[in-house]
């Protein structure tokens, strides 16, 4: 059973790689355009970090956090979101395929429709989003006044990977909703793009009830906030136990499991457009 699941996962990854490589080769036919688009994406993505810098020209701390601590939150959030967007960002187009009837063609091909939608029109410019996130994260890690221990060092890449998986699950979950609510594309962005923006800032900026919602309902707090509390040695404003700081991997698995179940349910109940 485990071997069969592993072989299926490896085959899916291979198909995804082949499809995305095809799109990358097509984009590489126009190398100047490809590079300029990637640079433009990097600049636009970096504007959020510039906005944080502007905030700190007016105040030394925001919600009790200094500039480099907030930039640490920005870097981990932006990197997780960028990686998930690269992998699964185009799944938000599922509603368009359902509405136009093109999903029917995907269903008869010998490749998972999720892989087809996720790799559709894959563009190297998406990698531009990674550049400012990595640069800001490196800067924050160098300048933060943190007593680095092996546990804190190990938690930084783990929180990025867990955050990527959480956002990836939200991308798929948002796509699955579009099987039922075809025109919900804009609403699902509140989970993905909205979640990416929200997690760039300390949760202490927001009302306590809102923080509870993004902790226990839509677990965005586990993208970077909870593990960041451990790295920065800060108390949890909700008073959650210490174990919550290390729960991001388990939360990521749970979110991905829910997303996978929702996707399978959506496919089972899909009845075509009739066109």
VENURRA-V914679 format. One record per residue. N is the residue number from 0. SS is DSSP state (2 for helix, 1 for strand, 0 for the rest). PSI is psi as a letter, one per 30 degrees, with the letter a starting at -180 (NA if undefined). D_FIRST is the distance of its C-alpha to the first C-alpha in Angstrom with 1 decimal. Layout:
# VENURRA-V914679
n:N ss:SS psi:PSI d_first:D_FIRST
n:N ss:SS psi:PSI d_first:D_FIRST
This chain:
# VENURRA-V914679
n:0 ss:0 psi:e d_first:0.0
n:1 ss:2 psi:e d_first:3.8
n:2 ss:2 psi:e d_first:5.5
n:3 ss:2 psi:e d_first:5.2
n:4 ss:2 psi:e d_first:6.2
n:5 ss:2 psi:e d_first:8.6
n:6 ss:2 psi:e d_first:9.9
n:7 ss:2 psi:e d_first:10.6
n:8 ss:2 psi:e d_first:12.3
n:9 ss:2 psi:e d_first:14.2
n:10 ss:2 psi:e d_first:15.4
n:11 ss:2 psi:e d_first:16.5
n:12 ss:2 psi:e d_first:18.4
n:13 ss:2 psi:e d_first:20.0
n:14 ss:2 psi:e d_first:21.2
n:15 ss:2 psi:e d_first:22.6
n:16 ss:2 psi:e d_first:24.3
n:17 ss:2 psi:e d_first:25.8
n:18 ss:2 psi:e d_first:27.2
n:19 ss:2 psi:e d_first:28.7
n:20 ss:2 psi:e d_first:30.2
n:21 ss:2 psi:e d_first:31.8
n:22 ss:2 psi:e d_first:33.5
n:23 ss:2 psi:e d_first:34.5
n:24 ss:2 psi:e d_first:36.2
n:25 ss:2 psi:e d_first:38.0
n:26 ss:2 psi:e d_first:39.3
n:27 ss:2 psi:f d_first:40.3
n:28 ss:2 psi:f d_first:42.8
n:29 ss:2 psi:i d_first:45.0
n:30 ss:2 psi:e d_first:44.6
n:31 ss:2 psi:e d_first:47.5
n:32 ss:2 psi:e d_first:46.3
n:33 ss:2 psi:e d_first:42.8
n:34 ss:2 psi:e d_first:44.2
n:35 ss:2 psi:e d_first:46.7
n:36 ss:2 psi:e d_first:44.1
n:37 ss:2 psi:e d_first:41.9
n:38 ss:2 psi:e d_first:45.0
n:39 ss:2 psi:e d_first:46.0
n:40 ss:2 psi:e d_first:42.6
n:41 ss:2 psi:e d_first:42.9
n:42 ss:2 psi:e d_first:46.4
n:43 ss:2 psi:e d_first:45.6
n:44 ss:2 psi:e d_first:42.6
n:45 ss:2 psi:f d_first:44.9
n:46 ss:2 psi:e d_first:47.3
n:47 ss:2 psi:e d_first:45.5
n:48 ss:2 psi:e d_first:46.0
n:49 ss:2 psi:e d_first:49.6
n:50 ss:2 psi:e d_first:50.0
n:51 ss:2 psi:e d_first:48.9
n:52 ss:2 psi:e d_first:51.4
n:53 ss:2 psi:e d_first:54.1
n:54 ss:2 psi:e d_first:53.4
n:55 ss:0 psi:f d_first:54.1
n:56 ss:0 psi:f d_first:57.4
n:57 ss:0 psi:f d_first:58.6
n:58 ss:0 psi:k d_first:56.9
n:59 ss:0 psi:f d_first:55.9
n:60 ss:0 psi:l d_first:53.0
n:61 ss:1 psi:j d_first:50.8
n:62 ss:0 psi:h d_first:49.6
n:63 ss:0 psi:g d_first:50.2
n:64 ss:1 psi:k d_first:48.3
n:65 ss:0 psi:l d_first:50.0
n:66 ss:2 psi:e d_first:49.5
n:67 ss:2 psi:f d_first:47.1
n:68 ss:2 psi:e d_first:44.9
n:69 ss:2 psi:e d_first:44.7
n:70 ss:2 psi:f d_first:44.0
n:71 ss:2 psi:e d_first:41.2
n:72 ss:2 psi:e d_first:39.7
n:73 ss:2 psi:e d_first:40.5
n:74 ss:2 psi:e d_first:38.9
n:75 ss:2 psi:e d_first:35.6
n:76 ss:2 psi:e d_first:35.4
n:77 ss:2 psi:e d_first:36.6
n:78 ss:2 psi:e d_first:34.2
n:79 ss:2 psi:e d_first:31.1
n:80 ss:2 psi:e d_first:32.3
n:81 ss:2 psi:e d_first:33.2
n:82 ss:2 psi:e d_first:29.8
n:83 ss:2 psi:e d_first:28.1
n:84 ss:2 psi:e d_first:30.8
n:85 ss:2 psi:e d_first:30.2
n:86 ss:2 psi:e d_first:26.5
n:87 ss:2 psi:g d_first:26.6
n:88 ss:2 psi:e d_first:30.3
n:89 ss:2 psi:f d_first:30.8
n:90 ss:2 psi:f d_first:28.4
n:91 ss:2 psi:f d_first:31.6
n:92 ss:2 psi:g d_first:32.9
n:93 ss:2 psi:e d_first:30.5
n:94 ss:2 psi:e d_first:33.4
n:95 ss:2 psi:e d_first:35.5
n:96 ss:2 psi:e d_first:33.1
n:97 ss:2 psi:e d_first:32.8
n:98 ss:2 psi:e d_first:36.6
n:99 ss:2 psi:f d_first:37.3
n:100 ss:0 psi:g d_first:34.8
n:101 ss:0 psi:f d_first:33.2
n:102 ss:2 psi:f d_first:29.7
n:103 ss:2 psi:e d_first:29.8
n:104 ss:2 psi:e d_first:30.0
n:105 ss:2 psi:e d_first:26.9
n:106 ss:2 psi:f d_first:24.9
n:107 ss:0 psi:f d_first:25.6
n:108 ss:0 psi:l d_first:24.7
n:109 ss:0 psi:h d_first:21.5
n:110 ss:0 psi:k d_first:20.8
n:111 ss:0 psi:k d_first:19.7
n:112 ss:2 psi:f d_first:23.0
n:113 ss:2 psi:e d_first:22.3
n:114 ss:2 psi:e d_first:22.2
n:115 ss:2 psi:e d_first:25.3
n:116 ss:2 psi:e d_first:27.2
n:117 ss:2 psi:e d_first:26.3
n:118 ss:0 psi:g d_first:27.6
n:119 ss:0 psi:k d_first:30.5
n:120 ss:0 psi:h d_first:33.8
n:121 ss:0 psi:k d_first:32.4
n:122 ss:0 psi:k d_first:35.5
n:123 ss:2 psi:f d_first:36.1
n:124 ss:2 psi:f d_first:38.7
n:125 ss:2 psi:f d_first:35.9
n:126 ss:2 psi:f d_first:35.7
n:127 ss:2 psi:f d_first:39.3
n:128 ss:2 psi:f d_first:38.1
n:129 ss:2 psi:e d_first:36.5
n:130 ss:2 psi:e d_first:39.9
n:131 ss:2 psi:e d_first:41.9
n:132 ss:2 psi:e d_first:39.1
n:133 ss:2 psi:e d_first:38.6
n:134 ss:2 psi:e d_first:42.4
n:135 ss:2 psi:e d_first:43.1
n:136 ss:2 psi:e d_first:40.3
n:137 ss:2 psi:e d_first:41.6
n:138 ss:2 psi:e d_first:45.1
n:139 ss:2 psi:e d_first:44.2
n:140 ss:2 psi:e d_first:42.4
n:141 ss:2 psi:e d_first:45.5
n:142 ss:2 psi:f d_first:48.0
n:143 ss:0 psi:k d_first:46.5
n:144 ss:0 psi:i d_first:48.1
n:145 ss:0 psi:k d_first:45.0
n:146 ss:0 psi:j d_first:44.7
n:147 ss:0 psi:k d_first:41.6
n:148 ss:0 psi:l d_first:39.5
n:149 ss:2 psi:e d_first:36.2
n:150 ss:2 psi:e d_first:34.4
n:151 ss:2 psi:e d_first:36.2
n:152 ss:2 psi:e d_first:35.7
n:153 ss:2 psi:f d_first:31.9
n:154 ss:2 psi:f d_first:31.7
n:155 ss:2 psi:e d_first:33.3
n:156 ss:2 psi:e d_first:30.5
n:157 ss:2 psi:e d_first:27.9
n:158 ss:2 psi:e d_first:29.8
n:159 ss:2 psi:e d_first:30.0
n:160 ss:2 psi:e d_first:26.2
n:161 ss:2 psi:e d_first:25.6
n:162 ss:2 psi:e d_first:28.4
n:163 ss:2 psi:e d_first:27.0
n:164 ss:2 psi:e d_first:23.7
n:165 ss:2 psi:e d_first:25.7
n:166 ss:2 psi:e d_first:27.9
n:167 ss:2 psi:e d_first:25.0
n:168 ss:2 psi:e d_first:23.6
n:169 ss:2 psi:e d_first:27.2
n:170 ss:2 psi:e d_first:27.6
n:171 ss:2 psi:e d_first:24.6
n:172 ss:2 psi:e d_first:25.8
n:173 ss:2 psi:e d_first:29.2
n:174 ss:2 psi:e d_first:28.1
n:175 ss:2 psi:e d_first:26.3
n:176 ss:2 psi:e d_first:29.6
n:177 ss:0 psi:f d_first:31.3
n:178 ss:0 psi:e d_first:29.5
n:179 ss:0 psi:e d_first:31.8
n:180 ss:0 psi:i d_first:34.7
n:181 ss:0 psi:e d_first:35.2
n:182 ss:0 psi:g d_first:38.1
n:183 ss:0 psi:g d_first:36.6
n:184 ss:2 psi:e d_first:36.2
n:185 ss:2 psi:e d_first:39.1
n:186 ss:2 psi:e d_first:37.9
n:187 ss:2 psi:f d_first:34.4
n:188 ss:2 psi:f d_first:36.1
n:189 ss:2 psi:f d_first:37.3
n:190 ss:2 psi:e d_first:33.8
n:191 ss:2 psi:d d_first:33.2
n:192 ss:2 psi:e d_first:36.6
n:193 ss:2 psi:e d_first:38.2
n:194 ss:2 psi:e d_first:35.6
n:195 ss:2 psi:e d_first:36.1
n:196 ss:2 psi:e d_first:39.8
n:197 ss:2 psi:e d_first:39.7
n:198 ss:0 psi:g d_first:37.7
n:199 ss:0 psi:f d_first:40.3
n:200 ss:0 psi:l d_first:42.7
n:201 ss:0 psi:k d_first:43.0
n:202 ss:2 psi:f d_first:41.9
n:203 ss:2 psi:f d_first:45.2
n:204 ss:2 psi:f d_first:46.9
n:205 ss:0 psi:l d_first:45.5
n:206 ss:0 psi:k d_first:46.3
n:207 ss:2 psi:e d_first:44.5
n:208 ss:2 psi:e d_first:43.1
n:209 ss:2 psi:e d_first:41.7
n:210 ss:2 psi:e d_first:40.0
n:211 ss:2 psi:e d_first:38.4
n:212 ss:2 psi:e d_first:37.1
n:213 ss:2 psi:g d_first:35.5
n:214 ss:2 psi:e d_first:34.0
n:215 ss:2 psi:f d_first:32.7
n:216 ss:0 psi:d d_first:32.4
n:217 ss:0 psi:j d_first:31.6
n:218 ss:0 psi:h d_first:30.6
n:219 ss:2 psi:f d_first:32.5
n:220 ss:2 psi:f d_first:34.1
n:221 ss:2 psi:f d_first:31.0
n:222 ss:0 psi:e d_first:31.1
n:223 ss:0 psi:f d_first:33.9
n:224 ss:2 psi:e d_first:36.3
n:225 ss:2 psi:e d_first:34.8
n:226 ss:2 psi:e d_first:33.8
n:227 ss:2 psi:e d_first:37.2
n:228 ss:2 psi:e d_first:39.0
n:229 ss:2 psi:e d_first:37.7
n:230 ss:2 psi:e d_first:38.6
n:231 ss:0 psi:f d_first:42.0
n:232 ss:0 psi:h d_first:42.6
n:233 ss:0 psi:k d_first:43.4
n:234 ss:0 psi:l d_first:43.2
n:235 ss:0 psi:k d_first:41.1
n:236 ss:0 psi:f d_first:43.5
n:237 ss:0 psi:f d_first:41.4
n:238 ss:0 psi:g d_first:41.4
n:239 ss:0 psi:l d_first:37.6
n:240 ss:0 psi:l d_first:36.5
n:241 ss:2 psi:e d_first:35.9
n:242 ss:2 psi:f d_first:32.1
n:243 ss:2 psi:f d_first:32.1
n:244 ss:2 psi:f d_first:33.1
n:245 ss:2 psi:g d_first:29.7
n:246 ss:0 psi:f d_first:27.6
n:247 ss:2 psi:e d_first:27.1
n:248 ss:2 psi:e d_first:23.6
n:249 ss:2 psi:e d_first:22.4
n:250 ss:2 psi:e d_first:24.4
n:251 ss:2 psi:e d_first:22.9
n:252 ss:2 psi:e d_first:19.3
n:253 ss:2 psi:e d_first:20.7
n:254 ss:2 psi:e d_first:22.7
n:255 ss:2 psi:e d_first:19.9
n:256 ss:2 psi:e d_first:17.7
n:257 ss:2 psi:e d_first:20.9
n:258 ss:2 psi:e d_first:21.6
n:259 ss:2 psi:e d_first:18.2
n:260 ss:2 psi:e d_first:18.6
n:261 ss:2 psi:e d_first:22.2
n:262 ss:2 psi:e d_first:21.5
n:263 ss:2 psi:e d_first:19.1
n:264 ss:2 psi:e d_first:21.8
n:265 ss:2 psi:e d_first:24.5
n:266 ss:2 psi:e d_first:23.0
n:267 ss:2 psi:e d_first:22.5
n:268 ss:2 psi:g d_first:26.2
n:269 ss:0 psi:k d_first:27.7
n:270 ss:0 psi:g d_first:30.4
n:271 ss:0 psi:l d_first:32.0
n:272 ss:0 psi:f d_first:35.6
n:273 ss:0 psi:g d_first:37.1
n:274 ss:0 psi:NA d_first:39.0
